[in-house]
Structure formats: structure tokens, C-alpha cells
């Protein structure tokens, strides 16, 4: 009996020793990971502006982001309600209803959060609430549906019941692009003026599209010299109507308050991506379609791509910048992710441009191998707080 007790005591001690050892290893490993996960950038203050300087490497190098498919809306052979011609934009309201803008059909289809069809808003035409060539949709803070229709050259507003509320003319501006509306119904949009000296300007307007202030402007090109891969503005609204914006040719994000005062800049070291022959052919098609370069026009090619292509923001204030670095399989691009403070936290790959981040969901517009479009919703999981 005593021998058995001694053996049990020895086994208990051995198990306890192993547990202590494993705990020590885990604590040591966790401390190593924590050390590796410290931000290596710097913060500076200059004339009331906080500058976040980020290194090339993110805080977290391991896989901290994942997507799980939850819902598909759109079928190649189904009822008309679930078929699309040319989906160009998507938005989601506070109850999870999904609004899908079909540019070719000139209407909006609404689905509930389970993917069940609810209603269709709008139709092709030039009457009140009718559309010709809608380009974007936004669920506004005032709980309206705003559509930018470049065909009728109006901003069209509908309520959630689908009733047309009002229209605001954009006709006095040549190209009125990608408007976003804040909590006071003020609008930020990009105005492009074509001509021999083509310029684009990012501006803030009041609800009647009277200018409040200019944010920035850039010269795209001056004929007879035309720049390939000319720069673009990209912007999103953040918390308290703040504006996060940048120019694609420079890795710098600027953050200003609703009054237009700059209070933060976010920059990052990066390696520019070289322009490939495939990139050149795509750019030629974008600029001239199937036609050759016009006589007398000199096309100027840069050595490398710009810094980024697109900005999106999730509900936690994370900023996603689509870079020009392609994934290893060539099927997507890498996105640099910054936290709401401005620190570079992760580098993730996405095959499709994100349309909406909402309540830990990601909504995208995709198409199958036969070219039929559908809207996908995925559950988003982060392995960090």
C-alpha cells in the first residue's frame, strides 16, 4: 500500500512539474510574440498635426484575419428578383437590409439580411425618381437612399419605403464623382474638368451642392502630353464626419475634421510596384478603348505604379488601402490595414474589392465563371482586439 502511495505521489509530482514547465514555455512564447508585435513606427507633432510614420512591416505578421462565406444573392437561372445585369454598387442599412444598385437596369433591388427579396426602387427614365446611368449608392446618416445618376445628372434621394423624396442637380459640374454624404447632409465629391489641361478637385458642398470649401486639386495632364496612370483622389468618411483622404500617387493619408482642419497624417514606407506589359495594355484600353493613341498626343509612362488604389473603412475605424502588390496566385491584391489610430497593423489579401464593412460582415460584388454577377456576404474574424 505504501509503495502504491509513493508511486502515486511521484506521478503527481511529475505531472505537476510538466504543467509548470509547459506554463513557463507558454508564458515565454507569449512574451516573445508580444515583443514581436510592438509597433515600430514613430509619432510626431507638427503645427497641430499628428504624424504617424509607419514602417514597411506591420505589427502582426501572422494570419490574424479570416473570412467565412455567409450569403450569396444572385443566380444565373432564377426569378427576375435574383438576377442582375450590371451591379455597380452596394450598401447596407442599420437593420442589415442590402441595397444593390444595377446600373444597366437603372434600379435598386432591396433584400433583407437573410437574402430574401423585398422590393425594387426606381426605373429607367427621366421623370421624377427615374434614372439613366446610376453610378453609386449610399445609405445616408439621415436614413435615406442617395443615388448619383450621371445620366440625368442628379443626386436622387429615396426613403426606405422606396418613395422618391427629392433630386439635386449636378448639371453645373462636368463630372461629379463618388459623392459621400455626412450627418449634416453636406457632400464630399470629386469634380473633374476635362480639356487641354485636365484637372480634378476634391470639394465639400452643402445639401444644395453649393461649395463650402476646396480640399485639394491635382493636374491630371496637359495636352499634348498625357500621363498614363494619372493620380486619383480616394476618400472615406470617418467618425464624427471626419474625412480620410489621399492621392493615389503618394503613400500619405490625411485626416481632417468636418470644418476642414487637418489634424492627422498617416504615412508608410513602401516599395513601388513596377509596371508590367499587362498593366500597360490595360491602361491603354482604359484610356482609349480599342482605338490607338490619338495623333499628336504623347503618352508619358511612369516607371512604377502609384502607392495605393482604393480606401475603405470598417465600423471599428480600421482603414484598408488596396496596394498594387498582387497575391502570389495573381488572383487578388494585398491590402495594408491601419487601426483607427493610424498604426499599420496587418497586411491581408483580398480577391475582390470590398464594398461595405458592417457589423463584422464584408459585402462584395463578384461574378461566376460565366460572367453572372452576385453579391456575397462574409463573416469577418479578427484574432486581435
FENFENKA-V574802 format. One record per pair of residues at least 24 apart in sequence whose ideal C-beta (glycine too) atoms are under 8 Angstrom apart, sorted by the first residue. I is the first residue (numbers start at 1). J is the second residue. D is the distance in whole Angstrom. If there is no record, write none. Layout:
BEGIN
i->I j->J d->D
i->I j->J d->D
END
This chain:
BEGIN
i->36 j->61 d->8
i->39 j->343 d->5
i->39 j->344 d->8
i->41 j->343 d->6
i->41 j->344 d->7
i->48 j->263 d->7
i->49 j->262 d->6
i->49 j->263 d->6
i->49 j->264 d->7
i->49 j->265 d->6
i->50 j->263 d->7
i->50 j->264 d->5
i->50 j->265 d->7
i->50 j->342 d->8
i->51 j->264 d->8
i->51 j->265 d->5
i->51 j->267 d->7
i->52 j->264 d->7
i->52 j->265 d->7
i->52 j->266 d->5
i->52 j->267 d->7
i->52 j->341 d->7
i->52 j->342 d->4
i->52 j->343 d->6
i->53 j->267 d->6
i->53 j->268 d->8
i->54 j->266 d->7
i->54 j->267 d->7
i->54 j->268 d->4
i->54 j->269 d->7
i->54 j->338 d->7
i->54 j->342 d->8
i->54 j->343 d->7
i->54 j->344 d->4
i->55 j->268 d->8
i->55 j->269 d->6
i->55 j->344 d->7
i->56 j->268 d->7
i->56 j->269 d->5
i->56 j->270 d->6
i->56 j->271 d->7
i->57 j->344 d->8
i->58 j->336 d->7
i->58 j->337 d->7
i->58 j->344 d->5
i->58 j->345 d->6
i->58 j->346 d->5
i->58 j->347 d->5
i->59 j->343 d->7
i->59 j->344 d->7
i->59 j->345 d->5
i->59 j->346 d->7
i->60 j->345 d->6
i->60 j->346 d->5
i->60 j->384 d->6
i->63 j->383 d->8
i->64 j->346 d->6
i->64 j->382 d->6
i->64 j->383 d->4
i->64 j->384 d->5
i->65 j->337 d->8
i->65 j->346 d->6
i->65 j->348 d->5
i->65 j->380 d->8
i->65 j->381 d->7
i->65 j->382 d->6
i->65 j->383 d->8
i->66 j->380 d->8
i->66 j->381 d->5
i->66 j->383 d->8
i->67 j->362 d->6
i->67 j->378 d->4
i->67 j->379 d->7
i->67 j->380 d->6
i->67 j->381 d->8
i->68 j->378 d->6
i->68 j->379 d->4
i->68 j->381 d->7
i->69 j->376 d->6
i->69 j->377 d->8
i->69 j->378 d->5
i->70 j->361 d->7
i->70 j->377 d->5
i->70 j->378 d->6
i->70 j->379 d->5
i->71 j->114 d->8
i->71 j->115 d->5
i->71 j->376 d->7
i->71 j->377 d->4
i->72 j->115 d->7
i->72 j->374 d->5
i->72 j->375 d->7
i->72 j->376 d->6
i->72 j->377 d->8
i->73 j->98 d->7
i->73 j->100 d->7
i->73 j->111 d->6
i->73 j->115 d->5
i->73 j->374 d->6
i->73 j->375 d->5
i->73 j->376 d->8
i->73 j->377 d->8
i->74 j->372 d->7
i->74 j->373 d->6
i->74 j->374 d->3
i->74 j->375 d->6
i->75 j->372 d->8
i->75 j->374 d->7
i->76 j->368 d->7
i->76 j->370 d->6
i->76 j->372 d->4
i->79 j->117 d->8
i->81 j->109 d->7
i->81 j->117 d->4
i->81 j->120 d->8
i->82 j->117 d->7
i->83 j->372 d->8
i->84 j->109 d->8
i->84 j->372 d->8
i->84 j->373 d->5
i->84 j->374 d->7
i->86 j->373 d->7
i->87 j->365 d->5
i->87 j->373 d->5
i->87 j->375 d->7
i->88 j->134 d->7
i->88 j->135 d->6
i->88 j->136 d->7
i->88 j->365 d->8
i->89 j->135 d->7
i->89 j->136 d->5
i->89 j->137 d->5
i->89 j->355 d->7
i->89 j->365 d->8
i->90 j->137 d->7
i->90 j->355 d->5
i->90 j->356 d->6
i->90 j->363 d->5
i->90 j->365 d->6
i->90 j->375 d->6
i->91 j->137 d->5
i->91 j->138 d->6
i->91 j->139 d->5
i->91 j->145 d->8
i->91 j->355 d->8
i->91 j->356 d->6
i->92 j->139 d->7
i->92 j->356 d->5
i->92 j->358 d->5
i->92 j->361 d->8
i->92 j->363 d->6
i->93 j->139 d->5
i->93 j->143 d->7
i->93 j->160 d->7
i->94 j->139 d->8
i->94 j->143 d->8
i->96 j->358 d->8
i->96 j->359 d->7
i->97 j->160 d->8
i->98 j->363 d->7
i->98 j->375 d->7
i->98 j->377 d->8
i->99 j->137 d->6
i->99 j->139 d->7
i->99 j->145 d->6
i->100 j->375 d->6
i->101 j->134 d->6
i->101 j->136 d->7
i->101 j->137 d->4
i->101 j->147 d->7
i->103 j->133 d->6
i->103 j->134 d->6
i->103 j->135 d->7
i->106 j->130 d->7
i->106 j->131 d->4
i->106 j->132 d->6
i->106 j->133 d->7
i->106 j->134 d->6
i->106 j->151 d->8
i->107 j->131 d->7
i->108 j->137 d->7
i->108 j->145 d->7
i->108 j->147 d->7
i->108 j->158 d->8
i->110 j->162 d->8
i->119 j->162 d->6
i->120 j->162 d->8
i->121 j->145 d->7
i->121 j->158 d->6
i->121 j->162 d->4
i->122 j->147 d->7
i->122 j->156 d->8
i->122 j->158 d->7
i->126 j->152 d->6
i->128 j->164 d->6
i->128 j->167 d->7
i->129 j->156 d->6
i->129 j->158 d->7
i->129 j->164 d->3
i->129 j->167 d->8
i->131 j->156 d->7
i->135 j->177 d->8
i->135 j->178 d->8
i->136 j->178 d->6
i->136 j->179 d->7
i->138 j->179 d->8
i->138 j->180 d->6
i->138 j->181 d->6
i->140 j->181 d->5
i->140 j->185 d->7
i->141 j->181 d->7
i->141 j->182 d->7
i->141 j->183 d->4
i->142 j->183 d->8
i->142 j->185 d->6
i->146 j->179 d->7
i->146 j->181 d->6
i->148 j->176 d->7
i->148 j->177 d->8
i->148 j->178 d->8
i->148 j->179 d->5
i->150 j->175 d->8
i->150 j->176 d->8
i->155 j->179 d->7
i->155 j->187 d->8
i->155 j->209 d->8
i->168 j->207 d->7
i->168 j->208 d->6
i->168 j->209 d->6
i->169 j->209 d->7
i->170 j->209 d->7
i->172 j->209 d->8
i->173 j->209 d->8
i->178 j->235 d->8
i->180 j->235 d->7
i->180 j->236 d->7
i->180 j->237 d->5
i->182 j->237 d->6
i->182 j->241 d->4
i->182 j->258 d->7
i->183 j->241 d->6
i->184 j->241 d->7
i->184 j->258 d->8
i->186 j->212 d->7
i->186 j->241 d->8
i->186 j->258 d->8
i->188 j->215 d->7
i->188 j->235 d->6
i->188 j->237 d->7
i->188 j->243 d->6
i->190 j->233 d->5
i->190 j->235 d->8
i->192 j->220 d->8
i->196 j->222 d->7
i->196 j->223 d->5
i->197 j->221 d->8
i->197 j->222 d->5
i->197 j->223 d->7
i->198 j->222 d->8
i->198 j->223 d->8
i->200 j->232 d->8
i->200 j->233 d->7
i->202 j->233 d->5
i->202 j->235 d->7
i->202 j->245 d->6
i->204 j->243 d->8
i->204 j->260 d->7
i->212 j->260 d->8
i->213 j->260 d->5
i->215 j->243 d->7
i->215 j->245 d->7
i->215 j->256 d->8
i->215 j->260 d->7
i->216 j->245 d->8
i->216 j->247 d->7
i->218 j->247 d->6
i->221 j->300 d->8
i->223 j->297 d->7
i->224 j->296 d->5
i->224 j->297 d->6
i->224 j->298 d->6
i->225 j->297 d->8
i->225 j->298 d->5
i->225 j->300 d->6
i->226 j->287 d->7
i->226 j->297 d->5
i->226 j->298 d->7
i->226 j->299 d->6
i->226 j->300 d->7
i->227 j->300 d->5
i->227 j->302 d->8
i->228 j->280 d->8
i->228 j->283 d->5
i->228 j->284 d->8
i->228 j->287 d->7
i->228 j->299 d->6
i->228 j->300 d->7
i->228 j->301 d->5
i->228 j->302 d->7
i->229 j->275 d->7
i->229 j->283 d->6
i->229 j->301 d->8
i->229 j->302 d->6
i->229 j->305 d->7
i->229 j->306 d->7
i->231 j->306 d->6
i->234 j->308 d->7
i->234 j->309 d->8
i->234 j->310 d->6
i->234 j->311 d->4
i->235 j->311 d->7
i->236 j->311 d->5
i->236 j->312 d->6
i->236 j->313 d->5
i->236 j->319 d->8
i->237 j->313 d->8
i->238 j->313 d->6
i->238 j->317 d->7
i->239 j->317 d->6
i->239 j->340 d->8
i->244 j->311 d->7
i->244 j->313 d->7
i->244 j->319 d->6
i->245 j->311 d->8
i->246 j->307 d->8
i->246 j->308 d->7
i->246 j->311 d->7
i->248 j->306 d->4
i->248 j->307 d->6
i->248 j->308 d->6
i->248 j->309 d->6
i->249 j->306 d->5
i->249 j->307 d->6
i->250 j->306 d->8
i->250 j->307 d->6
i->251 j->307 d->4
i->251 j->308 d->7
i->252 j->307 d->8
i->253 j->311 d->8
i->253 j->319 d->7
i->253 j->321 d->8
i->253 j->338 d->8
i->253 j->342 d->8
i->255 j->342 d->8
i->264 j->342 d->6
i->266 j->319 d->8
i->266 j->338 d->6
i->266 j->342 d->4
i->268 j->336 d->7
i->268 j->344 d->6
i->270 j->307 d->6
i->270 j->323 d->7
i->272 j->303 d->8
i->272 j->304 d->4
i->272 j->305 d->6
i->272 j->306 d->8
i->272 j->307 d->8
i->272 j->324 d->8
i->273 j->304 d->6
i->273 j->305 d->5
i->273 j->323 d->8
i->273 j->324 d->4
i->273 j->325 d->6
i->274 j->303 d->7
i->274 j->304 d->6
i->274 j->305 d->8
i->275 j->301 d->7
i->275 j->302 d->7
i->275 j->303 d->7
i->275 j->304 d->6
i->275 j->305 d->6
i->279 j->305 d->7
i->308 j->336 d->8
i->309 j->333 d->8
i->310 j->353 d->6
i->312 j->354 d->5
i->312 j->357 d->6
i->313 j->357 d->7
i->314 j->357 d->3
i->314 j->358 d->8
i->314 j->380 d->8
i->315 j->357 d->6
i->315 j->358 d->6
i->315 j->359 d->7
i->315 j->360 d->8
i->316 j->340 d->7
i->318 j->345 d->8
i->318 j->357 d->8
i->320 j->348 d->8
i->320 j->354 d->6
i->320 j->357 d->8
i->322 j->350 d->8
i->322 j->353 d->7
i->327 j->351 d->8
i->345 j->384 d->7
i->352 j->376 d->8
END
